[in-house]
Amino acid sequence: MSKQKKFGLVFEEHLPECTPLYDVKIKKGSKVSLKAGKVDDIYIVRSIDGETATCEHRQDHNIEEFKMDDLVAVAEFGEPIYPYLKPVDSVCNAPDSDLWHTLIEADNYHALQLLEYLYAEKVDCIYIDPPYNTGARDWKYNNDYVDSSDQYRHSKWLSFMEKRLKLAKKLLNPENSVLIVTIDEKEYAH
């Protein structure tokens, strides 16, 4: 039996991640997914005619047409992307204080990666809210990171988290800092 099945916590390195790039213009040859679908369900844009894109599904090669407004450009893990911070609002501090704070709403991997250039070992607090991997569909973001029938779902989730935690550690002040990660009973033991 021990030769047929792995026991205990099985951890393997996985790279299944994709991220939507909402500000990237879609053109012929772009990798895209449906805004309302799974980000890793990828199509390749074969042609664009006005507000309609003809796309080929990457796995089954079916050709489909979509409205351009329904599509979002996609980058897969490991592909170079150039994240940037775009201010959307500001909060004023007390007039006699030189303290400042920044709230970044982003895929946490890319936000942490971007901040590493300027703020290595200078951050006092990081709060991240990764997918709980519950499969719930009533969330604003993808909470179904790995299919619940996948026997490596916890391993894939750990690989997903490892990349983010290693980046966060590089940012945190080694003398006095805190990392806050929200999580529930589906993954906290792993």
N, C-alpha and C positions, 0 to 999 in steps of 0.2 A: 504494500500500500504506500509506503514512504517513497517508492520509486515513481509511482503514478501521480502523486499529489504533493504539492508543496504545503508545508504546515507553518504556522506562525505568521508574522507580518512579512508579506512578499513585497519587496521594493525593487522596482526596475526603473531605469531612466526612460522617460517618455517625452516626446515633443509634439503633442497633438494640438497645440494652441494656435488660435487665429485671433486677430483683433480687427474690428471694423475701423476704417479710416474715413470718418464722416466729412472731413474737409478736403479730401482728395478728389479731384475731378476724374470722372469715369470716361475712359476713351477706349478705342479698339485695342484689344489685347489685355485689358485690365482683368484682374481677378476680382469677382464680385460675389456677393450673396444677397439674398432678399432681406430687407430690413426687418420684416416680420418673421423670418425663418431662422434657422440655426446658422451661426456665422461660419461654421466649418462645412456647410453645404455649398460648395464653391462652383461657380460658373465662370467661363471665359467669354468675354465680350467679343463677338465675331464681327458685328457691324452696328452702327448707330444711324438711325434715320429719324431725325427730328427728336421727338420725345420718346422714341421706342428703341430698345436695344435688343438685338438678336444675340442670344447667348447659347453656348454649348456647355452642358453639364459635364464637369470634369471626370466623373466616374462612369456614368452610363452613356455619355456622348449624345444624349437627346438634345435637340435644338428647340429652344423656346424663346418667345418674345415677352419682354417685360417693359413696363413703363420705367423710364429713367428715375423717376421719383421713388420707385419701390426698391431701388438697388443701392448698395453701399460698397465701396472699394474695400478689399480685404488684404491684409498682410499676414503671412504665416510666420510662426516662430522661427527666428534665425534670419529672416529677410531684413535687409537694412530699411529702417524707417527713420524719419527725422522728426521726433516729437518736438513740440514747442509749447510754451505756456501762453495762453491767450487770456488776458484779463477780461472778466465779464462784469465785475462789480468790485467795490472796495468798501472797507470798513475803517472809519477813522478812529485812531486811538485818542486817549486823553491828550489835550494840548501840551501838557507838561511831561509827556513820556516819549522816549525814543524807541520804545518797544514796537515791533510790528509782527504781524502774523499773516500767513498765507494758507488758504484752503484750496486744495487742488482736487478737482473732480476729474478722474481719468482712470483708464486701465492702470491698476497700481504698478504693474511691472514697468511700464514705460515711464510713468511719473517718477518712480524711484530711480530708474536708470538715468533719466534726464537730470535729476537733482544731484546725483553722485558727482558730477563734474565740478560743481561749485560748493557743495555742502558736506563733503565727506567728513565724518566725525564731528559735525557741528549741529546736528538736529537733536532737540530735547525730547520730542514726542512724535511718534508715528502711530496713526490709527488707520488700520485697513479692515475692510469688510469683504472678505473673499466669498465666493459662492459656498454655501453650506453643503452642496452636493446632495440635496434632498430630492431633487427631481421636481420640486414644486414649480408650477407655471404661473402662479399669481404674483410674481415679483416683477419689479421694473427691469431687472437685469437677468442674465442667464444664471439660474440656480440649478441647472441640470448639466453641470460640467462634464460628468462621465455617466454614460448609460448605466442604470441600476442593475442591468443583467450582465454587465462586464465584470468578469471575475478579477480583473486588475483595477477596479474602480478606485480603491483606496490608494493603491500604488501610484496611479496616474494623478490623483489629487495631491499626494505627497510630493510628487515631482513638480507639479504646478506650484505648490507652496514653497518648496525648497528654493527655487529661483528668486522668489520675492523676499523671502526671509534673509537670504544671503545679501541681497542688495540693501535691505533695510539695516542690517547689521553694520554695513560699511558707512551708512549715513549717521547712525546714532553716536552721540557723544559717549565715549567709553567710560567716563567718570560719573555722569549723572543724567540718565535718560530712561525713557520707557517706550516699549512697543506694545500697543494695544491691538489685539486681533479678535474680532467677534467671531464666534463659532458656536455650534450646537452639538448635540450628542451624536450626530451622524459621523463626525470626523475627529472630534477632540481627542479621543483615545489614541488615534493613529498619529 
